[in-house]
Amino acid sequence: MSHILEYCDSIRNGELVKKGLRDYRLGDAIVGDLVLKAYLDLLEPVAKGTDKEWYLDESASEAFIYFAESFCVQSEGDGAGKLYHLELFQKAFAEALLGIKSRATGLRRFTEAILIIGRKNGKTAFASILGLYLTIIEPGARVYCAATTQKQAREVWDGATAMIDKSAELQHIFHHVVFPAPIIKFRDSRFEALSNDPKKQDGLKVSGAIIDEIHALARRVYDVLVQGTSTRREPMVLEIGSAGFVRGGLYDDKYDYGKKVVKKVIDDPSLLFICYEQENRSEVTLELNLPNDSDEAKAAKKARNEEREHLWLKSNPGLYTIKRIDRLEGLVTKAMNDPNAMNEVLTKDFNIIGVDCKAIFLKPEEIINDRFYTDDQIKELVKSQRRVIGGLDLSLSNDMSSFTTLVFDKAKDEIIAINMNWISQEFLDSEQAIQSKVPWRAWIERGLVRIGGQHYIDPKVIVDYTDEARAKYGWTYQFIHYDQYAAEPFVTSLEHRGYARNVTLLTTYQGTRSLNAPMRIAKAVLQAHKLIYQGNPVMRWALSNVETVTDNEGCIKPNKKNADRSMKIDPAASLFDAMKGYEKNYQMFLPSGLGMGDIKIRSEKEEKE
């Protein structure tokens, strides 16, 4: 039986365990929705031979498995000195990666693969073995491992050299040097840890690439490696890692894209996306409060703990066999009383998307919302309610400006936020933008960010956008709230187009008393998943960057003095400005008062104080 089919059977057994219809047995695969769909919907039909376009060549993957288990020796841990044994989830992944081929050409189906998995589940060792294998199966191969630094890239490369040093057979095949560059050689093929010098990254001819810690990688490095595969018939780019703390970068883009491929929203047969993740925080912290220490209570607590541990397999398929359960239990227990440690554990061990844990405004799971309204649906809403609210956060420098429009769905009691952003060409070409992990150019290509000028952002392009949006959707701006900093040219231009200052065009003061209410309303609506920002990754990134400053009355505002200048909040700031209009006039837009709660609405005088 193929490893894919065997793993699919294991997944079905895991589903029975989750439903309480079967006791857990070692080897049952308890997985999340994304892994389940990837294997049962996309890969199983191929393994069964029922797919008309693709077939499974088991011999191709068995060669890799034989190489791994016959020649590659572990260099650390409990198995040090012993040959590697690949677990079923690793064999199934390898079979899909290397064994699924086109019926028309005989070439491998997947040229790119993304493996998201909790730390310490054997991903680095697997990548090291794959790197060596890719080096020997193609004449003149050029295989690179990359990460945020060459030191990190060498984690995979050093793992491969350790395998060579431990195996007499591999020593006869490979030769490795550290100077002038870390390279493993096999005949005319090379396996190299990529330098972090951009000048040495251009012009690469890539047959294989292994990208470690994808969550922290600069988009430019990824682009260089993928573009370098263009001359190869069967290239392979493998990205591995955990969720990480960097939002709005390469990881978020690849995660969103991969999820849509798995769910068949996007048809991309070249991508294999396998994401082991917990589906919510409660699966990690599941607890049972018991009134006493009776034997029955202790038995119930033990059963609940076992249930929780089995759920941990969703993000840790190597649990019990590769990753020690007692160590993971210890990490979770410690983290229960330490928010910073919990953030680390949830993100690195369970792939629950995280952010740097400072005075964060929203948890990642509160931000994520992929729902969207189509243009036609928005136009239908506008037919019955033409009035909308705009919010502007403007910069005249080469920084970032943002405009958000709020549209209201009374029937569903929801708010739709449509956002557009501008940067200057000078900023886009700056070292700051190039070295950041923010995919500015990809966002520009998708129409989510525009160039607003050469050296600075011209307010006229934003004014033109309001006309463009009004013409497209047919709405009327009842209010446009703006941060008065640098906004005078924008306000004057809109006045010339018929908007009245202090009637439609309204200043939003940027203090805690003024921004407390709109921020708290935005937070409540986001937490209820009633603020539909159209799945816009720029808005999601900005919301994840928001840190709060709290005054002695408990009122909050965004911290605009973040030391990391690349972590911008302008789209979120424009949302808060627009929410100011909703706070003051919610009866006009959503009489239900969505998100208002017990918010205190202050007078303009109070907000200025």
Sequence and secondary structure as in RCSB ss.txt:
>XXXX:A:sequence
MSHILEYCDSIRNGELVKKGLRDYRLGDAIVGDLVLKAYLDLLEPVAKGTDKEWYLDESASEAFIYFAESFCVQS
EGDGAGKLYHLELFQKAFAEALLGIKSRATGLRRFTEAILIIGRKNGKTAFASILGLYLTIIEPGARVYCAATTQ
KQAREVWDGATAMIDKSAELQHIFHHVVFPAPIIKFRDSRFEALSNDPKKQDGLKVSGAIIDEIHALARRVYDVL
VQGTSTRREPMVLEIGSAGFVRGGLYDDKYDYGKKVVKKVIDDPSLLFICYEQENRSEVTLELNLPNDSDEAKAA
KKARNEEREHLWLKSNPGLYTIKRIDRLEGLVTKAMNDPNAMNEVLTKDFNIIGVDCKAIFLKPEEIINDRFYTD
DQIKELVKSQRRVIGGLDLSLSNDMSSFTTLVFDKAKDEIIAINMNWISQEFLDSEQAIQSKVPWRAWIERGLVR
IGGQHYIDPKVIVDYTDEARAKYGWTYQFIHYDQYAAEPFVTSLEHRGYARNVTLLTTYQGTRSLNAPMRIAKAV
LQAHKLIYQGNPVMRWALSNVETVTDNEGCIKPNKKNADRSMKIDPAASLFDAMKGYEKNYQMFLPSGLGMGDIK
IRSEKEEKE
>XXXX:A:secstr
  HHHHHHHHHHHHHHHHTTSS   TT     HHHHHIIIIIIHHHHTT  SSEEE HHHHHHHHHHHHHH B  
SSTTTTSB    HHHHHHHHHHHHEEETTT  BS SEEEEE  TTSSHHHHHHHHHHHHHHHSTT EEEEE SSH
HHHHHHHHHHHHHHHH HHHHHH EEE SSS EEEETTEEEEE  S GGGTTT   SEEEE  GGG  HHHHHHH
HHTTTT SS EEEEEE   S  SSHHHHHHHHHHHHHTTSS  TTEEEEE   SSTHHHH     S   HHHHHH
HHHHHHHHHHHGGGT TTBTTTB HHHHHHHHHHHTT HHHHHHHHHHTT       SSBSS HHHH       H
HHHHHHHHH  EEEEEEE  SSSSEEEEEEEEEETTTTEEEEEEEEEE HHHHTSHHHHHSS  HHHHHHTTSEE
E  SSS  HHHHHHHHHHHHHHH  EEEEEEE  TT HHHHHHHHHTT  BTTTEEE   SHHHHHHHHHHHHHH
HHTT EE TT HHHHHHHHH BEEE TTS EEE    S TTS  HHHHHHHHHHHHHHHHHHHH TT TTTTT  
   HHHHH 
